[in-house]
């Protein structure tokens, strides 16, 4: 089958992309903080369990 099936035009706003990346990085930082907090909690629970 020869020929084109369709055409797609996309307009990209660089400012929107930069803001989106900034937002995703912020979410990533918060996720890392939450993960570290969970590790700290798990560690504290394990230590508390060893004392019992």
C-alpha positions as CSV (number, residue, x, y, z in Angstrom):
1,X,0.0,0.0,0.0
2,X,1.6,3.2,-1.1
3,X,0.9,6.8,-0.1
4,X,0.2,8.6,3.1
5,X,-2.6,7.6,5.5
6,X,-2.7,10.9,7.4
7,X,-0.9,14.0,8.5
8,X,-0.3,15.3,12.0
9,X,0.7,18.8,12.9
10,X,1.9,19.6,16.3
11,X,2.7,23.0,17.8
12,X,5.0,22.8,20.8
13,X,5.5,25.7,23.2
14,X,9.0,25.5,24.7
15,X,7.9,27.4,27.8
16,X,5.2,24.8,28.5
17,X,7.8,22.0,28.2
18,X,10.3,23.8,30.5
19,X,7.5,24.3,33.1
20,X,6.5,20.7,32.8
21,X,10.0,19.4,33.2
22,X,10.4,21.7,36.3
23,X,7.2,20.3,37.7
24,X,8.3,16.7,37.1
25,X,11.6,17.3,38.7
26,X,9.8,18.8,41.7
27,X,7.7,15.7,42.0
28,X,10.8,13.5,41.7
29,X,12.5,15.4,44.6
30,X,9.4,15.0,46.8
31,X,9.2,11.3,45.9
32,X,12.8,10.8,46.9
33,X,12.2,12.6,50.2
34,X,9.2,10.3,50.8
35,X,11.2,7.2,50.0
36,X,13.9,8.3,52.3
37,X,11.4,8.9,55.1
38,X,9.9,5.4,54.6
39,X,13.4,3.9,54.8
40,X,14.1,5.8,58.0
41,X,10.8,4.6,59.4
42,X,11.5,1.0,58.5
43,X,14.9,1.2,60.0
44,X,13.5,2.7,63.2
45,X,10.8,-0.1,63.4
46,X,13.5,-2.8,62.9
47,X,15.6,-1.3,65.7
48,X,12.6,-1.1,68.0
49,X,11.7,-4.7,67.2
50,X,15.3,-5.8,68.1
51,X,15.0,-4.1,71.5
52,X,11.8,-6.1,72.4
